[in-house]
Amino acid sequence: MKAIINVFLKNGVLDSQGKAVQHALSGHGFETVRDVRVGKQIIVEMDESDVAVAKEKVAHMCEELLANTVIEEYEIEIQK
């Protein structure tokens, strides 16, 4: 089973990397870009047959290690 975890900054947290990308895009002629947020994607392959159990385990991984829950949020997608 594969878990795809998308981690991104919470709304209201300054995304300096996103602002730098937005500025660079504008400099390359993409003036219509209003905002850019940069996050990370983590893909975890695991030996688990139950989707609910897999999602619960991955959520625990996120809370413990993969995301800084003070400033970041995450979304989990489980693929069989």
Backbone as a chain_set.jsonl record, in Angstrom:
{"seq": "MKAIINVFLKNGVLDSQGKAVQHALSGHGFETVRDVRVGKQIIVEMDESDVAVAKEKVAHMCEELLANTVIEEYEIEIQK", "coords": {"N": [[0.85, -1.165, 0.0], [0.435, 2.285, -0.656], [1.134, 5.427, 0.699], [0.455, 8.781, 0.232], [1.596, 11.785, 1.245], [0.908, 15.095, 1.66], [2.394, 17.986, 2.699], [2.047, 21.188, 4.015], [2.386, 24.711, 4.687], [0.449, 26.238, 7.265], [-2.397, 28.396, 6.786], [-1.753, 31.839, 7.067], [0.812, 31.584, 7.998], [3.912, 32.805, 7.113], [5.174, 32.177, 3.957], [8.092, 32.15, 2.848], [9.637, 30.926, 0.885], [7.714, 30.374, -1.051], [7.005, 33.014, -1.731], [9.422, 33.841, -2.884], [9.49, 32.17, -5.136], [7.18, 33.079, -6.435], [7.989, 35.698, -7.044], [10.134, 35.128, -8.784], [8.754, 33.844, -10.866], [7.198, 35.979, -11.773], [9.224, 37.591, -12.734], [9.896, 36.135, -14.937], [7.923, 36.627, -16.707], [5.391, 35.75, -15.956], [3.126, 37.297, -14.896], [0.521, 37.075, -14.013], [0.316, 35.382, -11.885], [-0.879, 35.136, -8.687], [-0.3, 34.196, -6.098], [1.929, 31.968, -4.429], [2.419, 28.915, -2.854], [4.63, 26.814, -1.24], [5.201, 23.431, -0.66], [5.736, 20.124, 0.612], [6.026, 16.762, -0.544], [5.565, 13.521, 0.6], [6.148, 10.159, 0.109], [5.151, 7.065, 1.164], [5.753, 3.705, 1.241], [4.114, 0.865, 2.355], [3.537, -2.176, 4.199], [0.547, -3.014, 4.542], [-2.798, -3.972, 4.732], [-5.292, -2.971, 5.316], [-7.059, -0.111, 4.664], [-8.023, 1.892, 6.416], [-6.543, 1.405, 8.744], [-3.977, 1.835, 7.746], [-4.134, 4.575, 7.104], [-4.497, 5.651, 9.643], [-2.059, 4.927, 10.854], [-0.256, 6.372, 9.258], [-1.105, 8.975, 9.774], [-0.326, 9.137, 12.424], [2.44, 8.966, 12.057], [2.841, 11.414, 10.79], [2.064, 13.245, 12.793], [3.994, 12.692, 14.703], [6.515, 12.932, 13.415], [6.757, 13.645, 10.603], [5.519, 16.074, 9.97], [5.535, 19.456, 11.067], [3.416, 20.237, 13.245], [2.729, 22.607, 14.467], [3.073, 24.71, 12.693], [2.441, 23.594, 10.255], [0.194, 21.841, 8.043], [-1.299, 18.756, 6.963], [-2.184, 16.441, 4.374], [-3.506, 13.261, 3.656], [-3.331, 10.641, 1.353], [-4.336, 7.453, 0.549], [-3.265, 4.784, -1.39], [-4.023, 1.74, -2.973]], "CA": [[0.0, 0.0, 0.0], [1.207, 3.521, -0.757], [0.557, 6.628, 1.302], [0.994, 10.03, -0.29], [1.374, 12.809, 2.263], [1.23, 16.455, 1.238], [2.595, 18.839, 3.868], [2.105, 22.584, 3.602], [2.262, 25.666, 5.789], [-0.902, 26.679, 7.604], [-2.74, 29.758, 6.383], [-1.286, 32.831, 8.025], [2.247, 31.413, 8.214], [4.64, 33.363, 5.992], [5.867, 31.203, 3.109], [9.128, 32.928, 2.17], [10.024, 30.209, -0.329], [6.636, 30.624, -1.999], [7.133, 34.391, -2.201], [10.577, 33.888, -3.789], [9.073, 31.537, -6.386], [6.25, 34.011, -7.077], [8.792, 36.788, -7.586], [10.877, 34.595, -9.928], [7.791, 33.642, -11.953], [6.864, 37.308, -12.287], [10.388, 38.016, -13.508], [9.927, 35.357, -16.18], [6.783, 36.984, -17.531], [4.139, 35.169, -15.46], [2.62, 38.33, -13.995], [-0.83, 36.776, -13.532], [0.389, 34.532, -10.683], [-1.213, 35.946, -7.51], [0.294, 33.682, -4.865], [2.549, 30.644, -4.527], [2.718, 28.246, -1.585], [5.505, 25.674, -1.488], [5.091, 22.401, 0.356], [6.526, 18.93, 0.32], [5.26, 15.524, -0.684], [6.27, 12.355, 1.13], [5.499, 8.928, -0.329], [5.526, 5.97, 2.052], [5.292, 2.363, 0.871], [3.974, 0.107, 3.598], [2.866, -3.471, 4.183], [-0.696, -2.906, 5.294], [-3.905, -4.315, 3.835], [-6.487, -2.236, 5.723], [-6.893, 1.308, 4.349], [-8.258, 2.697, 7.623], [-5.386, 1.219, 9.632], [-2.854, 2.509, 7.099], [-4.309, 6.023, 7.261], [-4.261, 5.949, 11.058], [-0.611, 4.832, 11.097], [0.408, 7.48, 8.58], [-1.432, 10.177, 10.543], [0.548, 9.109, 13.604], [3.776, 9.321, 11.563], [2.833, 12.858, 10.537], [2.012, 13.944, 14.076], [5.225, 12.448, 15.46], [7.792, 13.179, 12.757], [6.781, 14.132, 9.223], [5.018, 17.449, 9.866], [5.612, 20.313, 12.248], [1.989, 20.579, 13.341], [2.556, 23.97, 14.961], [2.986, 25.614, 11.547], [2.122, 22.873, 9.027], [-0.938, 20.928, 7.933], [-0.999, 17.679, 6.034], [-3.267, 15.651, 3.788], [-3.065, 11.89, 3.396], [-4.049, 9.851, 0.351], [-3.895, 6.061, 0.569], [-3.477, 4.054, -2.641], [-3.779, 0.297, -2.844]], "C": [[0.897, 1.23, 0.0], [0.424, 4.655, -0.1], [1.258, 7.836, 0.701], [0.595, 11.125, 0.691], [1.813, 14.152, 1.692], [1.257, 17.335, 2.478], [2.754, 20.273, 3.375], [1.918, 23.479, 4.818], [0.806, 26.038, 6.018], [-1.132, 28.087, 7.052], [-2.297, 30.721, 7.47], [0.189, 32.711, 8.351], [2.961, 31.897, 6.959], [5.402, 32.267, 5.255], [6.911, 31.953, 2.288], [9.6, 32.243, 0.891], [8.965, 30.415, -1.419], [6.714, 32.025, -2.578], [8.304, 34.526, -3.172], [10.232, 33.269, -5.147], [8.124, 32.46, -7.149], [7.014, 35.158, -7.744], [9.556, 36.327, -8.833], [9.95, 34.371, -11.124], [7.414, 34.972, -12.599], [7.998, 37.831, -13.167], [10.535, 37.282, -14.827], [8.674, 35.588, -17.025], [5.448, 36.412, -17.1], [3.502, 36.114, -14.437], [1.246, 38.015, -13.422], [-0.837, 35.874, -12.295], [0.182, 35.417, -9.458], [-0.463, 35.504, -6.263], [0.881, 32.31, -5.138], [2.794, 30.146, -3.111], [3.539, 27.012, -1.925], [5.357, 24.697, -0.331], [6.01, 21.24, 0.02], [5.592, 17.74, 0.214], [6.143, 14.372, -0.221], [5.472, 11.132, 0.695], [6.048, 7.778, 0.512], [4.914, 4.678, 1.507], [5.221, 1.552, 2.157], [3.255, -1.213, 3.364], [1.665, -3.394, 5.099], [-1.832, -3.174, 4.327], [-5.182, -3.543, 4.133], [-6.257, -0.738, 5.528], [-7.042, 2.184, 5.592], [-7.075, 2.601, 8.584], [-4.166, 1.933, 9.056], [-2.949, 4.018, 7.3], [-4.044, 6.447, 8.698], [-2.768, 5.924, 11.376], [0.13, 6.007, 10.475], [0.112, 8.797, 9.301], [-0.55, 10.262, 11.789], [1.973, 9.472, 13.206], [3.887, 10.833, 11.356], [2.881, 13.643, 11.837], [3.329, 13.832, 14.842], [6.48, 12.978, 14.772], [7.708, 13.947, 11.442], [6.313, 15.573, 9.053], [5.242, 18.188, 11.182], [4.206, 20.883, 12.429], [1.72, 21.952, 13.966], [2.333, 24.919, 13.786], [2.558, 24.926, 10.248], [0.845, 22.046, 9.173], [-0.536, 19.835, 6.966], [-2.282, 17.031, 5.551], [-2.694, 14.291, 3.447], [-3.96, 11.266, 2.343], [-3.475, 8.448, 0.387], [-4.254, 5.421, -0.782], [-3.158, 2.59, -2.412], [-2.784, -0.164, -3.856]], "O": [[1.982, 1.22, 0.581], [-0.778, 4.815, -0.315], [2.487, 7.908, 0.665], [-0.588, 11.36, 0.935], [2.965, 14.315, 1.29], [0.274, 17.422, 3.215], [3.503, 20.537, 2.435], [1.367, 23.065, 5.839], [0.026, 26.14, 5.071], [-0.192, 28.862, 6.876], [-2.451, 30.44, 8.659], [0.77, 33.634, 8.921], [2.649, 31.446, 5.857], [6.177, 31.524, 5.856], [6.64, 32.349, 1.154], [9.928, 32.917, -0.085], [9.307, 30.611, -2.585], [6.515, 32.213, -3.778], [8.201, 35.238, -4.17], [10.638, 33.787, -6.187], [8.244, 32.61, -8.365], [6.714, 35.537, -8.876], [9.618, 37.053, -9.825], [10.314, 34.673, -12.261], [7.323, 35.074, -13.823], [7.759, 38.436, -14.212], [11.222, 37.754, -15.733], [8.399, 34.827, -17.952], [4.457, 36.572, -17.813], [3.359, 35.771, -13.263], [0.841, 38.63, -12.435], [-1.897, 35.631, -11.719], [0.963, 36.337, -9.212], [-0.038, 36.337, -5.462], [0.38, 31.574, -5.988], [3.317, 30.878, -2.271], [3.169, 26.248, -2.816], [5.384, 25.091, 0.834], [6.947, 21.378, -0.766], [4.513, 17.717, 0.805], [7.309, 14.267, -0.6], [4.258, 11.077, 0.891], [7.257, 7.551, 0.562], [3.699, 4.581, 1.336], [6.16, 1.553, 2.952], [2.458, -1.341, 2.435], [1.762, -3.676, 6.293], [-1.829, -2.654, 3.211], [-6.068, -3.47, 3.282], [-5.366, -0.158, 6.151], [-6.263, 3.117, 5.791], [-6.658, 3.602, 9.166], [-3.409, 2.563, 9.793], [-1.955, 4.665, 7.63], [-3.432, 7.488, 8.939], [-2.268, 6.797, 12.086], [1.036, 6.571, 11.088], [0.997, 9.645, 9.422], [-0.087, 11.342, 12.157], [2.648, 10.203, 13.93], [4.896, 11.448, 11.702], [3.65, 14.595, 11.966], [3.73, 14.761, 15.543], [7.411, 13.425, 15.442], [8.533, 14.828, 11.201], [6.683, 16.225, 8.076], [5.147, 17.608, 12.264], [3.86, 21.899, 11.827], [0.574, 22.401, 13.981], [1.505, 25.827, 13.866], [2.335, 25.6, 9.242], [0.476, 21.616, 10.266], [0.447, 19.968, 6.237], [-3.316, 17.065, 6.219], [-1.551, 14.174, 3.007], [-5.186, 11.347, 2.423], [-2.263, 8.268, 0.27], [-5.39, 5.509, -1.246], [-2.177, 2.239, -1.758], [-2.452, -1.348, -3.901]]}, "num_chains": 1, "name": "protein.A"}
